[in-house]
């Protein structure tokens, strides 16, 4: 029997989808590392550090939450098929 004729396990689809969401999240972490290099937290006043780091951190948290919810819904849809 040919390899392509065999059904693919749903866990493979889910893991591939998770990697598609997590790899860009890790790549976006480079922005926070660069910000830490240019604007060290311990050398700035608290309002300035909050102003600089709030948006990238909130976007990262929102992207992670969105990815988790999508992967859960994806897994439910794959199992239903």
C-alpha positions as CSV (number, residue, x, y, z in Angstrom):
1,X,0.0,0.0,0.0
2,X,1.3,3.4,-0.9
3,X,2.3,5.8,1.9
4,X,0.0,8.6,0.7
5,X,-3.0,6.2,0.7
6,X,-2.8,5.8,4.4
7,X,-4.8,8.2,6.6
8,X,-2.9,10.8,8.6
9,X,-3.3,10.9,12.3
10,X,-5.2,14.0,13.6
11,X,-2.4,14.7,16.1
12,X,-0.1,15.4,13.2
13,X,-2.4,18.1,11.8
14,X,-2.8,19.6,15.3
15,X,1.0,19.7,15.9
16,X,1.6,21.3,12.5
17,X,-1.0,23.9,13.2
18,X,0.5,24.6,16.7
19,X,3.9,25.1,15.2
20,X,2.5,27.5,12.6
21,X,1.2,29.6,15.5
22,X,4.2,29.2,17.9
23,X,7.1,29.8,15.6
24,X,6.0,33.4,14.7
25,X,5.4,34.0,18.5
26,X,9.0,33.0,19.2
27,X,10.3,35.1,16.3
28,X,8.4,38.1,17.7
29,X,10.2,37.6,21.0
30,X,13.3,39.0,19.3
31,X,11.6,42.5,19.4
32,X,11.3,42.3,23.2
33,X,15.0,41.1,23.5
34,X,16.0,44.1,21.3
35,X,14.0,46.4,23.4
36,X,15.7,45.0,26.5
37,X,19.1,45.6,24.9
38,X,18.4,49.2,24.0
39,X,16.2,50.2,26.9
40,X,17.2,48.2,30.0
41,X,14.5,48.1,32.6
42,X,16.8,48.8,35.6
43,X,18.1,52.0,34.0
44,X,14.7,53.6,33.3
45,X,11.9,55.1,35.3
46,X,8.9,52.9,35.8
47,X,6.5,55.0,33.7
48,X,8.9,55.0,30.8
49,X,9.5,51.2,30.9
50,X,5.7,50.6,31.1
51,X,5.2,52.9,28.1
52,X,7.9,51.0,26.1
53,X,7.2,47.4,27.0
54,X,3.4,47.4,27.4
55,X,2.3,47.2,23.8
56,X,4.7,44.4,22.7
57,X,3.9,42.3,25.8
58,X,0.2,42.8,25.4
59,X,0.3,41.9,21.7
60,X,2.3,38.8,22.5
61,X,-0.2,37.7,25.2
62,X,-3.1,38.3,22.9
63,X,-1.4,36.4,20.1
64,X,-0.7,33.5,22.5
65,X,-4.3,33.4,23.8
66,X,-5.6,33.5,20.2
67,X,-3.4,30.7,19.2
68,X,-4.4,28.5,22.1
69,X,-8.1,29.1,21.5
70,X,-7.7,28.4,17.8
71,X,-5.8,25.1,18.4
72,X,-8.4,23.9,20.9
73,X,-11.2,24.7,18.3
74,X,-9.1,23.1,15.6
75,X,-8.6,19.9,17.6
76,X,-12.4,19.7,18.2
77,X,-13.1,20.2,14.5
78,X,-10.6,17.5,13.5
79,X,-11.9,15.0,15.9
80,X,-15.5,15.6,14.7
81,X,-14.5,14.6,11.1
